[in-house]
Amino acid sequence: MKSLAFLLLSSVLAGSMAAPALAQTPTTAPATKATPPKNFDTLGWLAGTRYIDRNGTKSYETWTGPSGGYVSGAVASASGGGLAEFFVIGPNDQGVYGLKVANTNKGLTNWSFRPITVLEKGKIKFADGTGSFSIEATPDGGIHNIATKIENGKETQTGEWFWLPVK
């Protein structure tokens, strides 16, 4: 009888100790790190700070060089009431490399993503079914951006910027 009571008590204690461990939320294995696309390491030409002067109002854009499979950037603009915009060139949750963008007009919560479609020395382009955004090096060390949108199957340019190097 003593051994039966001991066995029952041991089972209850073991069960009460194991229950919290069993109730833990299962963790998933960490996702495999995405491999940067070919020529990703050549994006060092993006690194630096550049500006645009529109009627005496300067806006600044800064990019890092590639590090750990990522490039990041930001824009600070005083035009149109002010804007801050943040960029990340890197993988999305599915491991697809592209451009993620958020800005203060959207409260920095609505990140958009476009995959890389062109990556060559001095040029990178991101595009999807809604439009595109390209960045090209200019001979003076600046960068040239073109944005487009696609509506009703037609692509139209929505913006163009020539950023000059800060000296």
Backbone as CSV, one residue per row, in Angstrom:
resi,resn,N_x,N_y,N_z,CA_x,CA_y,CA_z,C_x,C_y,C_z
1,MET,0.819,-1.182,0.000,0.000,0.000,0.000,0.870,1.256,0.000
2,LYS,1.965,1.205,0.822,2.868,2.338,0.865,3.475,2.592,-0.507
3,SER,3.864,1.526,-1.195,4.492,1.710,-2.503,3.486,2.229,-3.523
4,LEU,2.208,1.830,-3.407,1.183,2.335,-4.306,0.958,3.829,-4.051
5,ALA,0.916,4.233,-2.797,0.741,5.640,-2.451,1.935,6.457,-2.942
6,PHE,3.145,5.895,-2.759,4.347,6.579,-3.217,4.337,6.733,-4.743
7,LEU,3.922,5.698,-5.447,3.848,5.723,-6.899,2.840,6.768,-7.374
8,LEU,1.677,6.817,-6.712,0.655,7.801,-7.071,1.149,9.228,-6.824
9,LEU,1.745,9.443,-5.655,2.258,10.767,-5.320,3.361,11.185,-6.294
10,SER,4.248,10.270,-6.633,5.324,10.560,-7.589,4.754,10.924,-8.948
11,SER,3.721,10.220,-9.374,3.101,10.492,-10.672,2.459,11.867,-10.689
12,VAL,1.759,12.210,-9.596,1.114,13.516,-9.514,2.162,14.626,-9.528
13,LEU,3.228,14.465,-8.750,4.286,15.473,-8.714,4.977,15.599,-10.075
14,ALA,5.283,14.491,-10.692,5.942,14.528,-12.005,5.024,15.188,-13.032
15,GLY,3.744,14.871,-12.970,2.783,15.460,-13.906,2.648,16.954,-13.696
16,SER,2.626,17.385,-12.430,2.476,18.816,-12.172,3.730,19.589,-12.571
17,MET,4.872,18.953,-12.516,6.102,19.619,-12.937,6.241,19.622,-14.464
18,ALA,5.757,18.588,-15.104,5.887,18.487,-16.560,4.836,19.325,-17.283
19,ALA,3.686,19.552,-16.659,2.595,20.266,-17.333,3.009,21.651,-17.834
20,PRO,3.691,22.481,-17.023,4.083,23.790,-17.551,5.025,23.678,-18.757
21,ALA,5.924,22.713,-18.709,6.844,22.544,-19.830,6.093,22.130,-21.086
22,LEU,5.110,21.270,-20.934,4.331,20.825,-22.084,3.435,21.936,-22.614
23,ALA,3.052,22.868,-21.742,2.149,23.945,-22.148,2.882,25.088,-22.855
24,GLN,4.215,25.058,-22.873,4.975,26.116,-23.528,4.637,26.180,-25.013
25,THR,4.633,27.384,-25.545,4.409,27.562,-26.976,5.587,26.962,-27.722
26,PRO,5.312,26.101,-28.680,6.434,25.501,-29.405,7.165,26.566,-30.224
27,THR,8.460,26.438,-30.277,9.243,27.376,-31.070,9.593,26.727,-32.396
28,THR,9.660,27.546,-33.403,10.042,27.032,-34.711,11.538,27.210,-34.874
29,ALA,12.114,26.393,-35.694,13.539,26.504,-35.965,13.796,27.838,-36.653
30,PRO,14.916,28.464,-36.354,15.194,29.742,-37.008,15.228,29.562,-38.524
31,ALA,14.707,30.559,-39.221,14.679,30.501,-40.679,16.105,30.506,-41.217
32,THR,16.300,29.804,-42.301,17.597,29.792,-42.940,17.905,31.202,-43.436
33,LYS,19.115,31.651,-43.160,19.500,33.001,-43.582,19.506,33.061,-45.103
34,ALA,18.850,34.073,-45.631,18.788,34.250,-47.079,20.165,34.638,-47.610
35,THR,20.493,34.136,-48.760,21.760,34.456,-49.397,21.583,35.676,-50.294
36,PRO,22.428,36.687,-50.125,22.312,37.870,-50.987,22.490,37.490,-52.459
37,PRO,21.828,38.216,-53.354,21.966,37.919,-54.779,23.368,38.242,-55.298
38,LYS,23.690,37.688,-56.443,24.974,37.944,-57.090,25.148,39.458,-57.263
39,ASN,26.335,39.939,-57.044,26.718,41.356,-57.164,26.224,42.225,-56.011
40,PHE,25.597,41.643,-54.978,25.107,42.444,-53.855,26.243,43.224,-53.196
41,ASP,27.414,42.593,-53.099,28.544,43.253,-52.443,29.081,44.446,-53.235
42,THR,28.634,44.630,-54.477,29.079,45.786,-55.268,28.278,47.046,-54.955
43,LEU,27.300,46.961,-54.050,26.464,48.121,-53.731,27.167,49.174,-52.875
44,GLY,28.466,49.038,-52.689,29.220,50.041,-51.941,29.123,51.435,-52.547
45,TRP,28.841,51.521,-53.842,28.695,52.832,-54.498,27.534,53.632,-53.919
46,LEU,26.588,52.955,-53.267,25.453,53.654,-52.654,25.847,54.415,-51.389
47,ALA,26.893,53.935,-50.703,27.260,54.504,-49.403,27.586,55.991,-49.510
48,GLY,26.984,56.769,-48.620,27.270,58.193,-48.581,26.019,59.026,-48.385
49,THR,26.236,60.320,-48.263,25.136,61.270,-48.085,25.081,62.191,-49.293
50,ARG,23.865,62.406,-49.769,23.630,63.263,-50.927,22.479,64.210,-50.622
51,TYR,22.337,65.242,-51.438,21.274,66.215,-51.177,20.628,66.677,-52.472
52,ILE,19.440,67.234,-52.331,18.731,67.932,-53.400,18.368,69.293,-52.837
53,ASP,18.530,70.330,-53.645,18.129,71.678,-53.249,16.983,72.101,-54.160
54,ARG,15.801,72.209,-53.592,14.618,72.633,-54.346,14.172,73.994,-53.829
55,ASN,14.448,75.024,-54.605,14.054,76.391,-54.243,14.551,76.789,-52.859
56,GLY,15.787,76.419,-52.544,16.378,76.779,-51.267,16.080,75.825,-50.129
57,THR,15.271,74.794,-50.364,14.980,73.796,-49.335,15.768,72.533,-49.652
58,LYS,16.669,72.156,-48.729,17.499,70.977,-48.956,16.866,69.738,-48.328
59,SER,16.971,68.650,-49.058,16.613,67.328,-48.555,17.871,66.479,-48.631
60,TYR,18.043,65.576,-47.670,19.238,64.741,-47.610,18.859,63.270,-47.669
61,GLU,19.686,62.502,-48.377,19.512,61.050,-48.448,20.846,60.415,-48.088
62,THR,20.818,59.438,-47.192,22.027,58.752,-46.751,21.843,57.249,-46.895
63,TRP,22.876,56.576,-47.399,22.872,55.119,-47.542,24.122,54.544,-46.890
64,THR,23.993,53.348,-46.349,25.161,52.596,-45.890,25.635,51.729,-47.047
65,GLY,26.805,51.172,-46.907,27.247,50.144,-47.844,26.687,48.807,-47.391
66,PRO,26.885,47.747,-48.169,26.368,46.435,-47.789,27.095,45.891,-46.561
67,SER,26.331,45.339,-45.633,26.881,44.739,-44.423,25.935,43.652,-43.937
68,GLY,26.428,42.441,-43.815,25.607,41.340,-43.312,24.415,41.030,-44.196
69,GLY,24.505,41.321,-45.480,23.400,41.050,-46.393,22.339,42.133,-46.432
70,TYR,22.654,43.298,-45.875,21.696,44.411,-45.855,22.374,45.709,-46.279
71,VAL,21.574,46.627,-46.811,21.951,48.019,-47.037,20.787,48.825,-46.482
72,SER,21.073,49.897,-45.758,19.973,50.714,-45.234,20.176,52.165,-45.640
73,GLY,19.075,52.896,-45.643,19.137,54.294,-46.031,18.017,55.094,-45.406
74,ALA,18.135,56.407,-45.514,17.106,57.297,-44.963,17.115,58.613,-45.723
75,VAL,15.947,59.241,-45.759,15.789,60.574,-46.344,15.205,61.483,-45.277
76,ALA,15.728,62.689,-45.192,15.136,63.735,-44.356,14.837,64.900,-45.280
77,SER,13.571,65.278,-45.342,13.150,66.334,-46.259,12.330,67.375,-45.518
78,ALA,12.641,68.636,-45.763,11.867,69.721,-45.160,10.770,70.195,-46.096
79,SER,10.780,69.734,-47.335,9.767,70.196,-48.289,8.424,69.534,-48.013
80,GLY,7.365,70.211,-48.384,6.018,69.655,-48.227,5.631,69.382,-46.791
81,GLY,6.130,70.148,-45.849,5.766,69.950,-44.454,6.668,68.988,-43.711
82,GLY,7.649,68.417,-44.382,8.609,67.531,-43.737,8.266,66.067,-43.920
83,LEU,9.303,65.277,-44.076,9.143,63.847,-44.293,10.416,63.141,-43.881
84,ALA,10.278,62.015,-43.237,11.400,61.108,-43.007,11.012,59.783,-43.642
85,GLU,11.944,59.204,-44.374,11.677,57.943,-45.059,12.851,57.011,-44.798
86,PHE,12.556,55.737,-44.581,13.577,54.751,-44.271,13.532,53.627,-45.286
87,PHE,14.724,53.121,-45.652,14.858,52.080,-46.659,15.698,50.934,-46.115
88,VAL,15.369,49.732,-46.511,16.198,48.564,-46.236,16.240,47.737,-47.512
89,ILE,17.435,47.480,-48.004,17.606,46.532,-49.100,18.061,45.241,-48.439
90,GLY,17.241,44.230,-48.530,17.534,42.957,-47.887,16.406,41.982,-48.151
91,PRO,16.429,40.829,-47.461,15.416,39.808,-47.724,14.106,40.068,-46.985
92,ASN,13.003,39.652,-47.603,11.725,39.657,-46.895,11.595,38.334,-46.135
93,ASP,10.437,38.049,-45.558,10.248,36.831,-44.766,10.405,35.557,-45.583
94,GLN,10.232,35.645,-46.894,10.378,34.477,-47.759,11.800,34.352,-48.318
95,GLY,12.700,35.251,-47.923,14.078,35.206,-48.387,14.312,35.888,-49.717
96,VAL,13.309,36.604,-50.235,13.442,37.326,-51.502,14.074,38.687,-51.216
97,TYR,15.135,39.005,-51.932,15.791,40.297,-51.734,15.060,41.398,-52.482
98,GLY,14.945,42.558,-51.821,14.256,43.685,-52.426,14.401,44.922,-51.572
99,LEU,13.545,45.908,-51.835,13.561,47.189,-51.136,12.325,47.313,-50.260
100,LYS,12.555,47.528,-48.957,11.466,47.808,-48.011,11.505,49.308,-47.729
101,VAL,10.337,49.947,-47.719,10.261,51.401,-47.517,9.136,51.733,-46.546
102,ALA,9.395,52.661,-45.640,8.349,53.224,-44.768,8.660,54.703,-44.598
103,ASN,7.613,55.512,-44.424,7.851,56.938,-44.202,6.886,57.489,-43.165
104,THR,7.169,58.724,-42.739,6.367,59.334,-41.681,4.973,59.700,-42.153
105,ASN,4.751,59.805,-43.463,3.387,60.043,-43.959,2.476,58.867,-43.646
106,LYS,3.067,57.689,-43.516,2.300,56.475,-43.212,2.522,56.032,-41.769
107,GLY,3.119,56.864,-40.959,3.346,56.533,-39.561,4.425,55.498,-39.336
108,LEU,5.261,55.250,-40.330,6.347,54.263,-40.258,5.854,52.857,-39.941
109,THR,4.586,52.582,-40.188,4.060,51.249,-39.885,3.695,50.463,-41.135
110,ASN,3.588,51.117,-42.255,3.124,50.460,-43.470,4.301,50.246,-44.428
111,TRP,5.141,49.250,-44.143,6.309,48.982,-44.974,5.875,48.365,-46.293
112,SER,6.380,48.902,-47.380,6.132,48.314,-48.701,7.374,47.515,-49.104
113,PHE,7.217,46.624,-50.074,8.331,45.784,-50.521,8.246,45.582,-52.027
114,ARG,9.361,45.759,-52.698,9.474,45.437,-54.127,10.751,44.621,-54.316
115,PRO,10.671,43.501,-55.021,11.863,42.674,-55.233,12.858,43.308,-56.212
116,ILE,14.114,42.911,-56.077,15.160,43.362,-56.997,14.922,42.710,-58.354
117,THR,14.944,43.516,-59.410,14.830,42.978,-60.769,16.098,43.218,-61.584
118,VAL,16.883,44.221,-61.204,18.165,44.496,-61.863,19.182,44.798,-60.773
119,LEU,20.342,44.157,-60.842,21.433,44.447,-59.916,22.734,44.314,-60.700
120,GLU,23.268,45.451,-61.075,24.523,45.472,-61.818,25.348,46.634,-61.287
121,LYS,26.604,46.690,-61.686,27.480,47.737,-61.173,26.882,49.115,-61.444
122,GLY,26.651,49.878,-60.392,26.136,51.239,-60.516,24.645,51.353,-60.733
123,LYS,23.904,50.245,-60.668,22.455,50.321,-60.876,21.744,49.197,-60.128
124,ILE,20.611,49.569,-59.514,19.731,48.584,-58.894,18.295,49.027,-59.155
125,LYS,17.445,48.068,-59.476,16.043,48.373,-59.758,15.163,47.381,-59.019
126,PHE,14.060,47.897,-58.500,13.072,47.113,-57.768,11.745,47.272,-58.496
127,ALA,11.026,46.181,-58.732,9.762,46.303,-59.468,8.803,45.188,-59.079
128,ASP,7.525,45.506,-59.171,6.454,44.523,-59.003,5.298,44.959,-59.894
129,GLY,4.139,44.387,-59.696,2.987,44.699,-60.529,2.417,46.087,-60.337
130,THR,2.899,46.824,-59.314,2.375,48.170,-59.064,3.287,49.281,-59.566
131,GLY,4.538,48.945,-59.883,5.465,49.960,-60.354,6.904,49.585,-60.080
132,SER,7.780,50.582,-60.154,9.205,50.313,-59.962,9.898,51.508,-59.310
133,PHE,11.104,51.238,-58.831,11.964,52.275,-58.276,13.387,51.888,-58.638
134,SER,14.133,52.812,-59.246,15.511,52.505,-59.621,16.466,53.529,-59.026
135,ILE,17.685,53.062,-58.790,18.758,53.905,-58.266,19.971,53.664,-59.159
136,GLU,20.537,54.744,-59.699,21.726,54.635,-60.542,22.783,55.614,-60.071
137,ALA,24.031,55.170,-60.136,25.148,56.053,-59.820,25.311,57.073,-60.938
138,THR,25.713,58.287,-60.573,26.029,59.311,-61.570,27.537,59.573,-61.530
139,PRO,28.118,60.071,-62.614,29.575,60.258,-62.672,30.142,61.156,-61.569
140,ASP,29.346,62.089,-61.045,29.837,63.014,-60.017,29.747,62.447,-58.602
141,GLY,29.336,61.178,-58.452,29.197,60.578,-57.128,27.801,60.701,-56.563
142,GLY,26.907,61.293,-57.310,25.510,61.392,-56.886,24.733,60.148,-57.275
143,ILE,23.437,60.206,-57.095,22.574,59.114,-57.536,21.333,59.687,-58.219
144,HIS,20.789,58.913,-59.121,19.611,59.284,-59.899,18.529,58.254,-59.588
145,ASN,17.370,58.710,-59.138,16.239,57.828,-58.826,15.098,58.088,-59.793
146,ILE,14.423,57.017,-60.196,13.197,57.134,-60.982,12.155,56.218,-60.350
147,ALA,10.967,56.759,-60.105,9.841,55.974,-59.582,8.757,55.911,-60.650
148,THR,8.107,54.749,-60.756,6.993,54.592,-61.692,5.830,53.919,-60.983
149,LYS,4.659,54.022,-61.588,3.500,53.266,-61.113,2.848,52.619,-62.329
150,ILE,2.146,51.520,-62.067,1.434,50.819,-63.129,-0.045,50.844,-62.790
151,GLU,-0.836,51.405,-63.685,-2.295,51.428,-63.540,-2.910,51.038,-64.870
152,ASN,-3.883,50.141,-64.806,-4.563,49.665,-66.020,-3.569,49.168,-67.067
153,GLY,-2.515,48.498,-66.596,-1.532,47.926,-67.505,-0.551,48.909,-68.102
154,LYS,-0.620,50.182,-67.707,0.264,51.205,-68.263,1.206,51.723,-67.177
155,GLU,2.505,51.757,-67.503,3.504,52.258,-66.558,3.814,53.720,-66.859
156,THR,3.725,54.564,-65.822,4.042,55.981,-65.978,5.023,56.408,-64.893
157,GLN,5.876,57.363,-65.222,6.843,57.880,-64.262,6.136,58.791,-63.271
158,THR,6.415,58.582,-61.981,5.791,59.403,-60.939,6.781,60.309,-60.223
159,GLY,8.059,60.072,-60.413,9.051,60.916,-59.760,10.438,60.672,-60.306
160,GLU,11.261,61.707,-60.219,12.654,61.604,-60.638,13.466,62.550,-59.765
161,TRP,14.582,62.048,-59.242,15.408,62.833,-58.331,16.870,62.677,-58.717
162,PHE,17.608,63.780,-58.696,19.053,63.775,-58.897,19.686,64.243,-57.589
163,TRP,20.270,63.321,-56.853,20.886,63.617,-55.563,22.367,63.907,-55.786
164,LEU,22.845,65.059,-55.300,24.236,65.476,-55.455,25.044,65.078,-54.230
165,PRO,26.317,64.727,-54.408,27.126,64.351,-53.249,27.384,65.548,-52.338
166,VAL,27.362,65.305,-51.035,27.712,66.342,-50.056,29.231,66.413,-50.029
167,LYS,29.757,67.610,-50.185,31.230,67.772,-50.227,31.747,68.421,-48.990
